[in-house]
Amino acid sequence: TGVVTGEKFINSSDSRIKAAMENVDHAKCARLVQDIQPQTYRRTDLGSDTRRIGYLANDWDPELPTEFRNIMGSTIAEDGTELLALDYTRIVAVLHGSLLSTFARIEALESRLS
C-alpha cells in the first residue's frame, strides 16, 4: 500500500521462459470490454474527495475466464480485511485483444462494401 514512483517497471516476458503459448480468444476480450464499465469514484481509504477513474475489481472477478485469472489479486486493508485488487498492466492485453477483434470486424464489413 502507498505510492510507488519509478521511471519504468519491467516485467520479464521473453518467450524462452514461457511454455504452451496460445493466442487469446479476441471475442472473450471484446466481451469483457463490453461488459465491464470504467467507473469514476472516490477512494474512502485515502481521505480525499478527489474523484478517480478506474475499474471495480468486483466487476472483473466473476467475468474472467480461467486463463485470465492472473488479472485478479488481493491486498489487505488496515483493518485486516482482504480486498480484491487488479493488475492493470494485464488489462492492457484484454484491451489489445478487443481492439484486434474490432479491427477484424471492420475489415469484414469493409470487404463486403468492395
N, C-alpha and C positions, 0 to 999 in steps of 0.2 A: 504494500500500500504506500502511497505517496507519489511524488513526482520523480520521474526519471528523465534526464535530458542527455542526449547524445547526438553526435554528428551523424552517425548511422548505426543501424543494427543489422548484422548479417547473420543469416541462418544457413547452415550447411544444406546444400541442395544438389550436390553433384550426383549424377546418375550412378556413379561407382559405389555409392552407399545405399542404393535403393534396389529393391527386387520386386518382381511381379507387377511391373508398372502397366497400367491400363488407362486409356483415355477416359475422361469423365463424361458421363451422360449429360449432354448440354441441356436436354429437356428437364432433367432434375434441377439443374442450376436455374433455368428460366422459371420453373415453378416456384422455387424458393424466393427469387427476386419478386415475383408477382404476389406471393402470399404474405411475405413479411414486410411490414411497413417501417421505414425510418420514423423515428419519433423525436420530438423536442420534449425536454423535461428539465426539472430542477433536481440536482442531487441533494437529498436530505442529509447525507452524511458529511457534506462539505461545508455546511453552514453558510451557504451563499444563495442569493436569489437569481444568480446568473443562469440563464437557460442554455442548454446544450443540445446538440444533435447527436443521435446515435441510434442504437438498437436496444431492445429489451432481450436479454438472454433467454427469458422465459418464452418469448415468441419463437426463437430458433430451436430450443430444446426438443419440443415434440415433433417438429417438422423435419429434422435432419435424418437422412438415410444413414445406415450404419457406417458406410465408408466416409462420411463427412463428420463423424462424431468428434474428431480431434479439434473441431472449431470450439467445442464446449470445454469449459474448465470450471474451477471454483476458487473462491477466496474466503477468508474468514473475517467477519466483521469484528469490530472492537468488543462486542458483547459475546463473541464466540460463535455466533450464528454463521452457518455456511451459506454463502451467497453464490448464485450462478454467475459465471463470467464468460466472456467471449474472446477468442483470438481474432482480432480484427484483421490481422495480416492474412489469415487463411480465408476470410470472407472475400478477399480480392480474387481468389481463384474461382469462387462461385460467381462473382460478378463477371469475370472473364468468360466463363462457360456460358453464362446467359447472353453475353454480347455475341459470342460465336453463334449461338442458336438464333439470335435476331438477324445476324448477317446472312445465315443460311436461308431464313425465311424471306428476307429482302431479295436475295439472289433468285430464289424460286419464283417470286412474284414478278421480278423484272424479266425473267426468261419467258414467262407467259405473255408479256407485252411485246416481245420481239417477234 
